[in-house]
Amino acid sequence: MLERLTESKSIESKEATIKRIAREMLERFRARFKRGERIEHIEEPISSPEPVATEEVKITDEEEREVAIEPQQPEEPETIEPSVLETKIEKKPTKKEREKRTDKGTFESVTTNNYFEGWDEDIELEGNPEIKEQVRQNIIKAERTNQERYEHAAADLGISVEEFKARLQTKIEDMVERADFFRATQPGVLEKIMNVDDRWKSQFETGTSQGSLNPRYRAVAEMRMFGFNKDKAPAPDDIYGDRLSEEVLTENKERRPIYGYFSDEEHGAINYQGKIPPPTNVSQYGTINFKIKKERALRKSTLTFHDSLGADDWPPTPAAKPHFTSFRLSYSSGRILNELKSPSVVNWNESYTEVQYHGGLTMEDVESIHISTHNGLYPEDIEEVRRIFKKYKKQHPESIIELIEF
């Protein structure tokens, strides 16, 4: 019996046992830290020899530091490779990707099919609630109505009608992208606009107009173009609004469109030369040119490359996303594509471009005011504008609107 005990494995001392257990614990913690595991508690048992009597065992400072557990580091978020994200999240097509479509779908052309891709997401158009859907329906109808004109214009250039529409779309997008937005205003109403009302009013409120003063006719036109007060629509054959109710004319009248124009000349020139002098072709509407902040104009305006009143077949479309149906083909020649220069030089058988500002136009929308005797103002008018502007700045010291004399 004594021989067997002598040959067996020597019994580990109590002090060595505790040190060994401590080292095992340390190795386990280090292994888990390397794998990035959270360490809350140790679930698996630690093997140990038979119980031994407790006895105080001294561990050196170096061994104690080695056993001590470092503070737990916050768990880093799981990184996902881009390729994995692409499979998990369905990406919306970009504008560039949309333009690669080659089918026309339910529309008259590939160009229009591409145009309406992202319509609901891309277009933010302030105004009456019906405006976006009304504009959409007008575009679809106008392209069908004018299909023969597009075909003639394409034949004149010796290209397909699809190519003609695509080139016309590219041309008008480029012209609008380079343009600024303006409102022409007469000196006689400047004081009221700037220092009394702080906004422009339509003929439905003032009972006056520098253009066509016919609220009933205009109300019907704005119904057809924008759906304004459409729920109170007249009979289909009442094109001049003779049977319109007074409610149609008065309800939401302060929200009716305010009319302006667009040009790529810095002071708002729009004529056959593209500069001032001579006076602009819209000087009959006003000789003071208010430049509207472009970012605001793009959210709240539609436009045409002609006077919109009475031009139902060539409807207004959003300034932020113009459609080629807003360009009226006054004649069938497709060569107009090569002749178009810029929106400040009107050379397509029209006198000016037109912008329709929706939801009201206020002084908050204004970037700068441009005045010159070369645009029809007299020296005494210039002095009056200076006085009114000085008064406005005194009332609104925070305003950054500039008065530009040229």
C-alpha positions as CSV (number, residue, x, y, z in Angstrom):
1,M,0.0,0.0,0.0
2,L,2.8,2.4,0.8
3,E,4.5,1.6,-2.4
4,R,1.4,2.5,-4.4
5,L,1.0,5.9,-2.7
6,T,4.6,6.6,-3.3
7,E,4.3,5.9,-7.1
8,S,1.1,8.0,-7.5
9,K,1.0,11.6,-8.7
10,S,2.1,14.0,-6.0
11,I,-0.7,16.0,-4.4
12,E,-0.7,19.7,-5.4
13,S,-0.2,22.2,-2.6
14,K,-3.1,24.4,-1.6
15,E,-1.2,27.6,-2.6
16,A,-0.4,26.1,-6.1
17,T,-4.0,25.0,-6.6
18,I,-5.4,28.5,-6.0
19,K,-2.8,30.1,-8.3
20,R,-3.5,27.5,-11.0
21,I,-7.3,28.2,-10.8
22,A,-6.7,32.0,-11.0
23,R,-4.5,31.5,-14.1
24,E,-7.1,29.3,-15.7
25,M,-9.7,32.0,-15.1
26,L,-7.5,34.7,-16.5
27,E,-6.8,32.6,-19.7
28,R,-10.5,32.0,-20.2
29,F,-11.3,35.8,-19.9
30,R,-8.5,36.6,-22.3
31,A,-9.8,34.1,-24.8
32,R,-13.3,35.5,-24.7
33,F,-12.1,39.1,-25.0
34,K,-10.2,38.1,-28.2
35,R,-13.4,36.6,-29.6
36,G,-15.3,39.8,-28.7
37,E,-17.7,37.9,-26.4
38,R,-19.6,39.7,-23.6
39,I,-18.5,38.4,-20.2
40,E,-21.2,38.5,-17.6
41,H,-20.6,35.4,-15.7
42,I,-18.9,32.0,-16.1
43,E,-21.5,29.3,-16.9
44,E,-19.2,26.2,-17.3
45,P,-17.7,24.8,-14.1
46,I,-14.1,25.1,-13.3
47,S,-12.5,21.8,-12.6
48,S,-10.7,21.6,-9.3
49,P,-9.3,18.8,-7.1
50,E,-11.1,17.5,-4.1
51,P,-12.1,20.1,-1.5
52,V,-9.3,21.3,0.7
53,A,-9.3,23.1,3.9
54,T,-9.3,26.9,3.5
55,E,-6.1,28.5,4.3
56,E,-4.9,32.0,3.7
57,V,-2.6,32.0,0.7
58,K,-0.5,35.1,-0.2
59,I,-0.3,36.1,-3.8
60,T,2.3,38.5,-5.0
61,D,1.3,41.9,-6.3
62,E,2.3,41.0,-9.8
63,E,0.2,37.9,-9.7
64,E,-2.8,39.9,-8.3
65,R,-2.6,42.4,-11.2
66,E,-2.5,39.6,-13.7
67,V,-5.6,38.0,-12.2
68,A,-7.6,41.3,-12.0
69,I,-10.2,41.7,-14.7
70,E,-10.0,44.8,-16.8
71,P,-13.2,47.0,-17.1
72,Q,-15.5,45.7,-19.8
73,Q,-15.2,47.6,-23.1
74,P,-18.5,48.6,-24.8
75,E,-19.5,46.2,-27.5
76,E,-18.8,47.6,-31.0
77,P,-21.8,47.6,-33.4
78,E,-21.8,44.9,-36.0
79,T,-20.5,46.1,-39.3
80,I,-22.4,45.1,-42.4
81,E,-20.7,45.1,-45.8
82,P,-22.3,47.4,-48.4
83,S,-23.1,44.4,-50.6
84,V,-25.1,42.9,-47.7
85,L,-27.0,46.2,-47.2
86,E,-27.9,46.3,-50.9
87,T,-29.6,42.9,-50.6
88,K,-31.4,44.0,-47.5
89,I,-32.6,47.5,-48.5
90,E,-34.4,48.0,-51.8
91,K,-32.8,51.1,-53.3
92,K,-35.0,53.7,-55.1
93,P,-33.7,54.3,-58.7
94,T,-31.8,57.5,-59.1
95,K,-32.8,60.1,-61.8
96,K,-29.9,58.8,-64.0
97,E,-31.2,55.3,-63.7
98,R,-34.7,56.4,-64.5
99,E,-33.6,58.0,-67.7
100,K,-32.3,54.7,-69.0
101,R,-35.9,53.4,-69.6
102,T,-36.7,52.7,-73.2
103,D,-40.4,51.8,-73.0
104,K,-43.2,54.3,-73.1
105,G,-45.6,52.4,-70.9
106,T,-49.1,53.8,-70.9
107,F,-47.9,57.2,-72.1
108,E,-47.5,58.7,-75.6
109,S,-43.7,58.7,-75.4
110,V,-40.7,57.3,-73.6
111,T,-39.8,60.8,-72.6
112,T,-43.1,61.2,-70.7
113,N,-42.8,57.8,-69.2
114,N,-39.4,58.8,-67.8
115,Y,-40.7,62.2,-66.7
116,F,-43.4,60.7,-64.5
117,E,-40.9,58.3,-62.8
118,G,-40.6,59.5,-59.2
119,W,-43.4,62.1,-59.8
120,D,-44.9,61.7,-56.3
121,E,-41.6,61.6,-54.5
122,D,-39.7,64.3,-56.5
123,I,-42.2,67.0,-56.9
124,E,-43.2,69.3,-54.0
125,L,-45.6,71.8,-55.4
126,E,-47.3,74.3,-53.1
127,G,-50.8,75.5,-53.9
128,N,-54.3,74.2,-53.8
129,P,-54.6,70.4,-53.0
130,E,-55.7,69.4,-56.5
131,I,-52.8,71.1,-58.4
132,K,-50.4,68.1,-58.8
133,E,-53.0,65.7,-60.1
134,Q,-54.6,68.4,-62.4
135,V,-51.2,69.3,-63.9
136,R,-50.5,65.6,-64.4
137,Q,-53.7,65.0,-66.3
138,N,-53.1,68.1,-68.4
139,I,-49.7,66.9,-69.5
140,I,-51.1,63.6,-70.6
141,K,-54.0,65.2,-72.5
142,A,-51.8,67.9,-74.1
143,E,-49.3,65.4,-75.6
144,R,-52.1,63.4,-77.2
145,T,-53.8,66.5,-78.5
146,N,-50.6,67.8,-80.1
147,Q,-49.2,64.5,-81.4
148,E,-49.6,65.6,-85.0
149,R,-47.7,68.8,-84.4
150,Y,-44.8,66.8,-82.8
151,E,-44.8,64.4,-85.8
152,H,-44.6,67.3,-88.3
153,A,-41.8,68.9,-86.4
154,A,-39.9,65.7,-86.2
155,A,-40.3,65.1,-89.9
156,D,-39.0,68.6,-90.6
157,L,-35.7,67.6,-88.9
158,G,-35.7,64.1,-90.4
159,I,-35.7,62.4,-87.0
160,S,-38.2,60.2,-85.1
161,V,-41.0,61.8,-83.0
162,E,-39.5,60.1,-80.0
163,E,-36.1,61.8,-80.6
164,F,-37.8,65.2,-81.2
165,K,-39.6,65.0,-77.9
166,A,-36.5,63.9,-76.0
167,R,-34.5,66.8,-77.5
168,L,-37.3,69.3,-76.7
169,Q,-37.4,68.0,-73.2
170,T,-33.7,68.4,-72.7
171,K,-33.8,71.9,-74.2
172,I,-36.5,73.2,-71.9
173,E,-35.0,71.6,-68.8
174,D,-31.7,73.4,-69.6
175,M,-33.4,76.7,-70.2
176,V,-35.2,76.6,-66.9
177,E,-32.1,75.4,-65.0
178,R,-30.2,78.4,-66.1
179,A,-33.1,80.8,-65.4
180,D,-34.0,83.0,-62.5
181,F,-37.6,83.9,-61.5
182,F,-39.1,87.4,-61.5
183,R,-42.3,89.4,-60.9
184,A,-42.8,92.7,-62.8
185,T,-44.5,95.4,-60.7
186,Q,-45.6,98.9,-61.3
187,P,-44.4,101.8,-59.1
188,G,-47.9,102.8,-58.2
189,V,-48.5,99.7,-56.1
190,L,-45.0,99.3,-54.6
191,E,-45.8,101.1,-51.3
192,K,-48.8,98.9,-50.7
193,I,-47.0,95.7,-51.5
194,M,-43.8,96.4,-49.5
195,N,-45.1,98.4,-46.5
196,V,-48.7,97.6,-46.1
197,D,-49.7,94.1,-47.3
198,D,-46.3,92.5,-47.5
199,R,-47.6,90.5,-50.5
200,W,-48.9,90.7,-54.0
201,K,-52.7,90.5,-54.7
202,S,-54.4,89.2,-57.8
203,Q,-57.2,90.9,-59.7
204,F,-59.7,88.8,-57.6
205,E,-58.7,91.0,-54.6
206,T,-57.8,94.3,-56.2
207,G,-60.3,94.5,-59.0
208,T,-57.5,95.8,-61.3
209,S,-55.1,94.3,-63.7
210,Q,-52.3,95.4,-66.0
211,G,-53.3,92.5,-68.3
212,S,-56.7,91.1,-69.0
213,L,-59.2,92.1,-66.3
214,N,-61.8,89.3,-66.4
215,P,-62.0,87.4,-63.2
216,R,-64.6,84.9,-64.4
217,Y,-62.7,83.9,-67.5
218,R,-59.5,83.7,-65.5
219,A,-61.2,81.6,-62.7
220,V,-62.3,79.0,-65.3
221,A,-58.8,79.0,-66.8
222,E,-57.2,78.4,-63.3
223,M,-59.7,75.6,-62.8
224,R,-58.6,73.9,-65.9
225,M,-54.9,74.5,-65.4
226,F,-54.6,74.0,-61.6
227,G,-57.9,72.6,-60.4
228,F,-58.4,75.8,-58.3
229,N,-61.8,75.6,-56.6
230,K,-62.6,72.7,-58.9
231,D,-65.2,71.3,-56.5
232,K,-67.3,74.3,-57.5
233,A,-66.7,73.8,-61.3
234,P,-69.1,75.4,-63.8
235,A,-70.9,73.6,-66.6
236,P,-68.4,72.2,-69.2
237,D,-69.6,74.6,-71.9
238,D,-69.2,77.7,-69.6
239,I,-65.7,78.5,-70.9
240,Y,-66.0,82.2,-70.0
241,G,-67.4,81.7,-66.5
242,D,-70.7,83.4,-67.1
243,R,-72.5,81.0,-64.8
244,L,-69.9,80.9,-62.1
245,S,-71.1,81.5,-58.5
246,E,-69.7,84.3,-56.5
247,E,-68.3,81.7,-54.1
248,V,-66.0,80.4,-56.8
249,L,-64.6,83.9,-57.3
250,T,-64.2,84.8,-53.6
251,E,-63.2,81.6,-51.8
252,N,-59.4,81.4,-51.2
253,K,-58.9,84.4,-53.4
254,E,-55.7,85.3,-51.4
255,R,-54.3,82.0,-52.4
256,R,-54.8,82.4,-56.2
257,P,-51.8,82.3,-58.5
258,I,-49.7,85.4,-58.9
259,Y,-48.2,85.8,-62.4
260,G,-44.5,86.5,-63.3
261,Y,-41.9,85.3,-65.7
262,F,-38.4,83.8,-65.9
263,S,-35.2,84.8,-67.6
264,D,-31.5,84.1,-67.4
265,E,-30.4,87.7,-67.6
266,E,-29.3,89.1,-64.2
267,H,-31.7,92.0,-64.1
268,G,-34.7,90.1,-65.6
269,A,-34.4,91.2,-69.3
270,I,-36.8,89.3,-71.6
271,N,-37.1,90.6,-75.2
272,Y,-35.6,89.9,-78.6
273,Q,-32.1,91.1,-77.5
274,G,-31.9,89.5,-74.1
275,K,-30.8,92.7,-72.3
276,I,-32.0,96.0,-71.0
277,P,-32.2,98.4,-72.9
278,P,-34.6,98.0,-74.6
279,P,-37.3,97.6,-72.0
280,T,-38.6,94.1,-71.3
281,N,-41.6,92.7,-73.1
282,V,-43.3,92.5,-69.8
283,S,-42.9,96.2,-68.9
284,Q,-46.6,96.7,-69.6
285,Y,-47.1,94.6,-66.4
286,G,-44.5,96.4,-64.4
287,T,-41.2,98.3,-64.8
288,I,-39.7,97.2,-61.5
289,N,-38.3,93.7,-61.6
290,F,-38.4,91.6,-58.4
291,K,-36.1,88.6,-58.4
292,I,-37.6,85.7,-56.5
293,K,-35.5,83.3,-54.5
294,K,-35.0,80.4,-56.8
295,E,-35.3,77.7,-54.1
296,R,-38.7,79.1,-53.1
297,A,-39.8,79.5,-56.7
298,L,-39.1,75.9,-57.5
299,R,-41.3,74.8,-54.7
300,K,-44.3,77.0,-55.5
301,S,-44.4,77.7,-59.2
302,T,-45.4,76.3,-62.5
303,L,-44.4,77.8,-65.9
304,T,-45.1,78.0,-69.6
305,F,-43.0,79.3,-72.5
306,H,-46.0,81.6,-73.5
307,D,-48.9,83.4,-72.0
308,S,-51.0,80.7,-70.2
309,L,-54.4,82.4,-70.5
310,G,-56.5,80.7,-73.2
311,A,-53.7,78.2,-74.1
312,D,-55.3,75.0,-72.8
313,D,-53.4,72.7,-75.1
314,W,-50.0,73.8,-73.8
315,P,-50.4,73.6,-70.0
316,P,-48.2,74.9,-67.2
317,T,-45.9,72.3,-65.6
318,P,-43.8,72.5,-62.4
319,A,-40.8,74.8,-62.5
320,A,-38.9,72.1,-60.6
321,K,-39.7,69.6,-63.3
322,P,-40.9,71.2,-66.5
323,H,-42.4,69.1,-69.3
324,F,-42.1,69.8,-73.0
325,T,-45.8,70.2,-73.4
326,S,-45.4,73.7,-71.8
327,F,-43.5,74.8,-74.9
328,R,-46.1,75.8,-77.5
329,L,-45.3,74.9,-81.1
330,S,-46.7,77.9,-82.9
331,Y,-45.6,76.3,-86.2
332,S,-44.7,72.8,-87.2
333,S,-41.0,73.5,-88.0
334,G,-38.7,71.4,-85.9
335,R,-35.8,73.7,-86.6
336,I,-36.8,75.8,-83.7
337,L,-34.7,73.4,-81.6
338,N,-31.6,74.7,-83.2
339,E,-32.6,78.3,-82.9
340,L,-33.6,78.4,-79.2
341,K,-31.0,80.5,-77.3
342,S,-32.1,81.3,-73.8
343,P,-35.3,82.3,-71.9
344,S,-34.2,86.0,-72.0
345,V,-34.1,86.0,-75.8
346,V,-37.6,85.2,-77.1
347,N,-37.2,83.9,-80.6
348,W,-39.9,81.2,-80.7
349,N,-42.9,83.3,-81.8
350,E,-43.8,84.3,-78.2
351,S,-43.3,87.5,-76.3
352,Y,-42.2,86.1,-73.0
353,T,-42.1,83.2,-70.7
354,E,-44.6,83.0,-67.8
355,V,-44.4,81.8,-64.2
356,Q,-47.5,81.1,-62.0
357,Y,-46.6,81.4,-58.3
358,H,-49.0,79.4,-56.1
359,G,-50.1,79.7,-52.5
360,G,-49.3,83.5,-52.5
361,L,-46.2,85.6,-53.2
362,T,-44.8,87.6,-50.3
363,M,-41.8,89.8,-49.6
364,E,-40.3,86.8,-47.9
365,D,-39.9,85.2,-51.3
366,V,-37.9,88.1,-52.7
367,E,-34.2,88.1,-53.2
368,S,-33.6,91.5,-54.8
369,I,-35.3,94.5,-56.6
370,H,-33.9,95.7,-59.9
371,I,-34.6,99.2,-61.2
372,S,-33.4,101.3,-64.2
373,T,-34.5,104.2,-66.3
374,H,-33.7,101.9,-69.3
375,N,-36.7,99.8,-68.4
376,G,-39.3,102.5,-68.4
377,L,-38.8,104.2,-65.1
378,Y,-38.4,108.0,-64.8
379,P,-35.8,109.6,-62.5
380,E,-38.6,110.5,-60.0
381,D,-39.7,106.9,-60.0
382,I,-36.3,105.8,-59.0
383,E,-36.3,108.3,-56.1
384,E,-39.7,107.0,-55.0
385,V,-38.5,103.4,-55.1
386,R,-35.5,104.3,-53.0
387,R,-37.8,106.0,-50.4
388,I,-40.1,103.0,-50.2
389,F,-37.2,100.6,-50.0
390,K,-35.6,102.6,-47.2
391,K,-38.9,102.5,-45.3
392,Y,-39.2,98.8,-45.8
393,K,-35.6,98.2,-44.4
394,K,-36.4,100.3,-41.4
395,Q,-39.4,98.2,-40.7
396,H,-37.5,94.9,-41.4
397,P,-33.9,95.5,-40.3
398,E,-33.3,91.7,-40.6
399,S,-34.1,91.7,-44.3
400,I,-31.3,90.9,-46.7
401,I,-33.2,92.0,-49.8
402,E,-31.0,94.2,-52.1
403,L,-32.0,97.2,-54.2
404,I,-30.0,97.0,-57.4
405,E,-29.8,100.0,-59.8
406,F,-28.4,99.4,-63.2
